[in-house]
């Protein structure tokens, strides 16, 4: 499974999106206190570990944040 397409789409989205400076509730279990840092660290993680199932939650959280910000 290739994550390249998903990663490119997420990078393009977050480059253009208005990133909130205040904490944002991602879901009932997670609150992101620093969205910019969250995006940066999660993108680094998925790029370094493309295709490894263990790191799929990082990709999923980025997709979830994109949906919350839309």
PyMOL commands that place a pseudoatom at each C-alpha (Angstrom):
pseudoatom trace, name=CA, resn=UNK, resi=1, chain=A, elem=C, hetatm=0, pos=[0.000, 0.000, 0.000]
pseudoatom trace, name=CA, resn=UNK, resi=2, chain=A, elem=C, hetatm=0, pos=[1.451, 3.339, -1.072]
pseudoatom trace, name=CA, resn=UNK, resi=3, chain=A, elem=C, hetatm=0, pos=[0.826, 6.401, 1.044]
pseudoatom trace, name=CA, resn=UNK, resi=4, chain=A, elem=C, hetatm=0, pos=[2.457, 8.835, -1.385]
pseudoatom trace, name=CA, resn=UNK, resi=5, chain=A, elem=C, hetatm=0, pos=[-0.813, 10.144, -2.849]
pseudoatom trace, name=CA, resn=UNK, resi=6, chain=A, elem=C, hetatm=0, pos=[-2.384, 10.663, 0.596]
pseudoatom trace, name=CA, resn=UNK, resi=7, chain=A, elem=C, hetatm=0, pos=[0.731, 12.404, 1.916]
pseudoatom trace, name=CA, resn=UNK, resi=8, chain=A, elem=C, hetatm=0, pos=[0.913, 14.755, -1.088]
pseudoatom trace, name=CA, resn=UNK, resi=9, chain=A, elem=C, hetatm=0, pos=[-2.789, 15.632, -0.773]
pseudoatom trace, name=CA, resn=UNK, resi=10, chain=A, elem=C, hetatm=0, pos=[-2.439, 16.303, 2.952]
pseudoatom trace, name=CA, resn=UNK, resi=11, chain=A, elem=C, hetatm=0, pos=[0.663, 18.460, 2.472]
pseudoatom trace, name=CA, resn=UNK, resi=12, chain=A, elem=C, hetatm=0, pos=[-1.088, 20.500, -0.213]
pseudoatom trace, name=CA, resn=UNK, resi=13, chain=A, elem=C, hetatm=0, pos=[-4.174, 20.930, 1.953]
pseudoatom trace, name=CA, resn=UNK, resi=14, chain=A, elem=C, hetatm=0, pos=[-2.288, 22.012, 5.093]
pseudoatom trace, name=CA, resn=UNK, resi=15, chain=A, elem=C, hetatm=0, pos=[-0.119, 24.484, 3.120]
pseudoatom trace, name=CA, resn=UNK, resi=16, chain=A, elem=C, hetatm=0, pos=[-3.258, 26.388, 2.093]
pseudoatom trace, name=CA, resn=UNK, resi=17, chain=A, elem=C, hetatm=0, pos=[-5.466, 25.807, 5.144]
pseudoatom trace, name=CA, resn=UNK, resi=18, chain=A, elem=C, hetatm=0, pos=[-5.941, 28.301, 7.938]
pseudoatom trace, name=CA, resn=UNK, resi=19, chain=A, elem=C, hetatm=0, pos=[-4.307, 26.521, 10.880]
pseudoatom trace, name=CA, resn=UNK, resi=20, chain=A, elem=C, hetatm=0, pos=[-5.881, 27.469, 14.209]
pseudoatom trace, name=CA, resn=UNK, resi=21, chain=A, elem=C, hetatm=0, pos=[-3.573, 28.741, 16.943]
pseudoatom trace, name=CA, resn=UNK, resi=22, chain=A, elem=C, hetatm=0, pos=[-5.952, 27.680, 19.719]
pseudoatom trace, name=CA, resn=UNK, resi=23, chain=A, elem=C, hetatm=0, pos=[-6.421, 24.045, 20.816]
pseudoatom trace, name=CA, resn=UNK, resi=24, chain=A, elem=C, hetatm=0, pos=[-8.791, 22.014, 18.667]
pseudoatom trace, name=CA, resn=UNK, resi=25, chain=A, elem=C, hetatm=0, pos=[-10.768, 18.916, 19.586]
pseudoatom trace, name=CA, resn=UNK, resi=26, chain=A, elem=C, hetatm=0, pos=[-9.919, 16.210, 17.056]
pseudoatom trace, name=CA, resn=UNK, resi=27, chain=A, elem=C, hetatm=0, pos=[-12.406, 13.686, 18.424]
pseudoatom trace, name=CA, resn=UNK, resi=28, chain=A, elem=C, hetatm=0, pos=[-13.912, 12.676, 21.763]
pseudoatom trace, name=CA, resn=UNK, resi=29, chain=A, elem=C, hetatm=0, pos=[-10.549, 11.312, 22.892]
pseudoatom trace, name=CA, resn=UNK, resi=30, chain=A, elem=C, hetatm=0, pos=[-8.012, 13.766, 21.464]
pseudoatom trace, name=CA, resn=UNK, resi=31, chain=A, elem=C, hetatm=0, pos=[-7.342, 17.479, 21.724]
pseudoatom trace, name=CA, resn=UNK, resi=32, chain=A, elem=C, hetatm=0, pos=[-4.540, 19.055, 19.706]
pseudoatom trace, name=CA, resn=UNK, resi=33, chain=A, elem=C, hetatm=0, pos=[-2.923, 21.910, 21.609]
pseudoatom trace, name=CA, resn=UNK, resi=34, chain=A, elem=C, hetatm=0, pos=[-0.528, 23.018, 18.847]
pseudoatom trace, name=CA, resn=UNK, resi=35, chain=A, elem=C, hetatm=0, pos=[-1.900, 22.253, 15.370]
pseudoatom trace, name=CA, resn=UNK, resi=36, chain=A, elem=C, hetatm=0, pos=[1.193, 23.422, 13.476]
pseudoatom trace, name=CA, resn=UNK, resi=37, chain=A, elem=C, hetatm=0, pos=[3.481, 21.190, 15.523]
pseudoatom trace, name=CA, resn=UNK, resi=38, chain=A, elem=C, hetatm=0, pos=[1.012, 18.294, 15.246]
pseudoatom trace, name=CA, resn=UNK, resi=39, chain=A, elem=C, hetatm=0, pos=[0.915, 18.575, 11.446]
pseudoatom trace, name=CA, resn=UNK, resi=40, chain=A, elem=C, hetatm=0, pos=[4.681, 18.937, 11.123]
pseudoatom trace, name=CA, resn=UNK, resi=41, chain=A, elem=C, hetatm=0, pos=[5.511, 15.989, 13.384]
pseudoatom trace, name=CA, resn=UNK, resi=42, chain=A, elem=C, hetatm=0, pos=[2.835, 13.703, 11.928]
pseudoatom trace, name=CA, resn=UNK, resi=43, chain=A, elem=C, hetatm=0, pos=[3.911, 14.452, 8.335]
pseudoatom trace, name=CA, resn=UNK, resi=44, chain=A, elem=C, hetatm=0, pos=[7.542, 13.702, 9.240]
pseudoatom trace, name=CA, resn=UNK, resi=45, chain=A, elem=C, hetatm=0, pos=[6.482, 10.425, 10.830]
pseudoatom trace, name=CA, resn=UNK, resi=46, chain=A, elem=C, hetatm=0, pos=[4.373, 9.218, 7.898]
pseudoatom trace, name=CA, resn=UNK, resi=47, chain=A, elem=C, hetatm=0, pos=[7.052, 10.189, 5.352]
pseudoatom trace, name=CA, resn=UNK, resi=48, chain=A, elem=C, hetatm=0, pos=[9.714, 8.283, 7.275]
pseudoatom trace, name=CA, resn=UNK, resi=49, chain=A, elem=C, hetatm=0, pos=[7.494, 5.221, 7.754]
pseudoatom trace, name=CA, resn=UNK, resi=50, chain=A, elem=C, hetatm=0, pos=[5.452, 5.007, 4.536]
pseudoatom trace, name=CA, resn=UNK, resi=51, chain=A, elem=C, hetatm=0, pos=[3.431, 1.836, 4.238]
pseudoatom trace, name=CA, resn=UNK, resi=52, chain=A, elem=C, hetatm=0, pos=[4.189, 0.509, 7.719]
pseudoatom trace, name=CA, resn=UNK, resi=53, chain=A, elem=C, hetatm=0, pos=[0.888, -0.444, 9.348]
pseudoatom trace, name=CA, resn=UNK, resi=54, chain=A, elem=C, hetatm=0, pos=[2.147, 0.560, 12.798]
pseudoatom trace, name=CA, resn=UNK, resi=55, chain=A, elem=C, hetatm=0, pos=[2.233, 4.195, 11.631]
pseudoatom trace, name=CA, resn=UNK, resi=56, chain=A, elem=C, hetatm=0, pos=[-1.147, 4.225, 9.895]
pseudoatom trace, name=CA, resn=UNK, resi=57, chain=A, elem=C, hetatm=0, pos=[-2.786, 6.024, 12.882]
pseudoatom trace, name=CA, resn=UNK, resi=58, chain=A, elem=C, hetatm=0, pos=[-0.554, 9.045, 12.169]
pseudoatom trace, name=CA, resn=UNK, resi=59, chain=A, elem=C, hetatm=0, pos=[-1.891, 9.225, 8.626]
pseudoatom trace, name=CA, resn=UNK, resi=60, chain=A, elem=C, hetatm=0, pos=[-5.443, 8.690, 9.853]
pseudoatom trace, name=CA, resn=UNK, resi=61, chain=A, elem=C, hetatm=0, pos=[-5.136, 11.514, 12.416]
pseudoatom trace, name=CA, resn=UNK, resi=62, chain=A, elem=C, hetatm=0, pos=[-3.930, 13.907, 9.720]
pseudoatom trace, name=CA, resn=UNK, resi=63, chain=A, elem=C, hetatm=0, pos=[-6.942, 12.981, 7.586]
pseudoatom trace, name=CA, resn=UNK, resi=64, chain=A, elem=C, hetatm=0, pos=[-9.215, 13.434, 10.594]
pseudoatom trace, name=CA, resn=UNK, resi=65, chain=A, elem=C, hetatm=0, pos=[-7.769, 16.899, 11.285]
pseudoatom trace, name=CA, resn=UNK, resi=66, chain=A, elem=C, hetatm=0, pos=[-8.321, 17.852, 7.632]
pseudoatom trace, name=CA, resn=UNK, resi=67, chain=A, elem=C, hetatm=0, pos=[-11.998, 16.917, 7.968]
pseudoatom trace, name=CA, resn=UNK, resi=68, chain=A, elem=C, hetatm=0, pos=[-12.371, 18.881, 11.214]
pseudoatom trace, name=CA, resn=UNK, resi=69, chain=A, elem=C, hetatm=0, pos=[-10.819, 21.983, 9.622]
pseudoatom trace, name=CA, resn=UNK, resi=70, chain=A, elem=C, hetatm=0, pos=[-13.000, 21.871, 6.498]
for i in range(1, 70): cmd.bond("trace and resi %d" % i, "trace and resi %d" % (i + 1))
show_as sticks, trace
zoom trace
